């Protein structure tokens, strides 16, 4: 059984969107496989991404809170189906509660609740949509939803656009033209309507969901929608201050390096991270890395020697 997404992020079920984002950022920095070499770090990071992709979207979070781990398998018209099935049995029923990892509960016409674990869902939905077999079905069977993975580079995910993919299946390979939304993140799903399992009779097919997996990139490190890059600078740029170019998935950006900057200092460019069509864009963090020439010219060596003789700075002295 999958872990509760709130437990994964270490937040209560009442957590605000800001608290969920902060928890994810803290844990993502700790478990990102680029910085954490523990063998289980990659799986832990994927788990964090899955949890954040669900809980950061208000509508998806609402469905998760209602139906728990099975929220993706519950049809959008769930309440209507339950009401229709109850009506066929001479009563009324409706959803009355649940939770991430909890079961579904129903409420009868007299207000008494009963646990969904005692309901034969195959009988309930099967009899209603023809899954019970025989001539007493209520109609054709809609096709099942299916899921597959799609791997994207950071720049592909940042820009979005059209992409052709080929997936294998029991009936051979099939190609799809996919519109990748701009700013998709690891764990997010792309819906291809009507491309899932075939329905029976005149019933519509299910949907195909492509779960996004972002491929590792030597230039960019993602934490949710935040992008981390390295900003190489010369010793004099770090000491005197400068404006330097840095590579981003959307092109080159300019970063102002304050004077007296050391390696490891992070410069934040607000809103320059992964785009978010449904909310706030991520941020770009450029980490300063001081670089020296691979080989010094005679004049460069002379100037560095003069600096060494004149300076009293000792980076190993406690401050």
Buried (B, 14 or more C-beta within 10 A) or exposed (E): EEEBBBEBBEBEEEBEBEEBBBBBBEBBBEBBBBEBEEEEBBEBBBBBBBBBBBBBBEEBBEBBBBBBBBBBEBEEEBBEBBBEBBEEEEEBBEBBBBBBBBBBBBBBEEEEEEEBEEBEEEEBBBBBBBBBEEEEBBEBBBBEBBEBEBEBBBBBBBBBEEBEBEBEEEEEEEEBEBEBBBBBBBBBBBEBEEBBBEBBEEBEBBBBBBBBBBEEBEBBBBBBBBBBBBBBBBEEBBBEBBEBEBBBBBEEBEBEBEEEBEEEBEBEBEEBBBBBEEEEBBBBBBBBEBEEEEEEEEEEEEEBEEEEEEEEEEEEEEE
